Amino acid sequence: MGMSNSLEQLAGGVAVITGAGSGIGEGLARVAAEAGMRVVVADIALERAEQVAQSICEGGGEAHPLRVDVSSAGSIDALAAAVHERFGDVTLLIDNAGVETLGYSWELSAEQWDRTLNINIHGAIHGVRAFAPRMIACGKPAWIANTASIGGLGMMPIQTSYILSKHALISYSECLFLEMQLAGAPIAVSAILPGPVATRIFSDGSTTTDSGSEAHRSMMNAMLEADGISGYEAARRILPQIAAGEFWVSTHPEITRQMATGRAQHLSTLSKPALPEEVLQSMGLSVDS
């Protein structure tokens, strides 16, 4: 089945998308609704979720806003219970909520570390833990996708906590894919690796005040200007790949391939950590440093 037809499988199903109040999550909620899904717009900022859901409904779709704090296992459990009571079986779960944190790893506070890892890693883990048992038990084809990043294929100083979390999320998704096979569950698992996408993740993120953080923001802004797309356009690229059962889901295939190839070469030669020359220059570092 081609990707153009794969979205038809989702029509009439229930989609739960976290972090759906803005950015890629909002885009995914809109595209899922356009595909005929009943969408649960879940976000820690209920007002944002309500605005997105209202906009979807005004456009002829079906969407329902619910608040969730993905850093809290109890909050995700409550979301799952409410969704199953109100809407029944879940067809599509996208663990999309995430945060960015910038700063030297030793200068980030314990609270900043906990917030980043709880949202970016534990949010997906507890999302699957809360929803997957019922998705498996109903015996129907279903889809689970976790939003990682192309950063999960590489390395980047100052962005350490975020990069670490995205590496972990890719590894978790790989293992979850194999677990679903082992369990004989009809559930496809995908790892979403967005490239440059204009979202609130940087403006909403926490940071230290060092110059390295400012250099990193300048570099990311340059990437967005060169290759950035909107959250909605990203979602239009992402959802058909999920529905088609692709594991690696990309918004920028060429950049993703470059990152994956670079990572493979780095590991195959057991090289010391290093950044491309153009990245070093953009951060104000000398190539020989």
Residue, then its C-alpha position, 0 to 999 in steps of 0.5 A: m500500500g502506498m503512502s498516499n493510500s495509507l492514511e485511509q486506514l486511519a479514518g474513523g479511528v481515535a488519535v491521541i497526540t501529546g504536545a499537540g498545542s503547538g508546533i509539530g504536535e499541532g500539525l499532526a493533530r490537524v493532519a490526523a483530523e483531515a484524515g478523518m480521525r477523532v483527535v485528542v489534542a493533549d497538552i500541558a497548556l490546556e488553553r493552547a489545546e482548546q484553541v487548536a481543537q476549536s480551530i479543527c472543529e471549525g474546519g469540519g474535523e473532530a477534536h477534543p482538548l485534554r490537559v496532560d503533564v507527560s512528566s507525571a506518570g499519574s497524569i498520563d494514566a488519567l489521560a488514558a483512562a479518560v480517553h478510553e472511557r470517552f472514545g474507546d479504542v485508540t488507533l494512533l498514539i503519538d508521544n510528541a511532547g518535548v522540551e529543549t534545554l541549553g547549557y553546559s551539562w555541569e551548569l544545568s540544575a538538577e531540576q532542569w535535568d529532571r524536567t528534560l528527561n522526564i518529559n522527553i524520555h519518561g513521557a513516551i515510556h509512560g505514554v506507551r505503558a498507559f495506552a499500549p495494553r488496551m491497544i494490544a488487547c483490542g486486537k486491532p491494527a494500531w500505530i505508536a510513534n515517538t517524536a525523537s530528532i535527527g539530533g538523536l543520530g549525532m552529538m552537540p555540545i550545549q544541547t547535551s540533555y536534549i541530544l541525550s534524551k533523543h538518543a534514548l528515545i530512538s533506542y526505546s523505539e527500536c526495542l519497542f518495535l521488537e517487543m511488539q513483534l515478539a508479543g505478536a501485537p498488530i501495532a506498528v512502531s515508528a521513530i519520528l526524526p524531525g529536521p529543522v522545523a519552526t516550533r516553540i521548543f526553543s522559545d519554551g526551553s530553559t537555558t543557562t546564560d553562557s555564551g555557548s547557549e547563545a552561539h547554539r541558538s544562532m546556529m539553530n536559527a540559521m538552520l531554520e532559515a536555510d531548511g526550516i518548515s512549518g509544523y503543519e508541513a512537517a506533519r503532512r510529511i510525517l503522518p503518511q509514513i507512520a500510517a505506512g508502517e515506516f519505522w524511520v520517519s523523516t521530515h528531511p530525508e537527505i539531512t537524515r541520511q547524512m546524519a545517519t551515515g556520519r554516525a555509522q562512520h563515526l562508530s565503525t572507526l571508533s573515532k573521537p567525538a567531533l563536529p563538522e567544520e561548518v558547525l564548529q565555525s558557526m559556534g565560533l570554534s576553531v577547527d583545531s580546538 
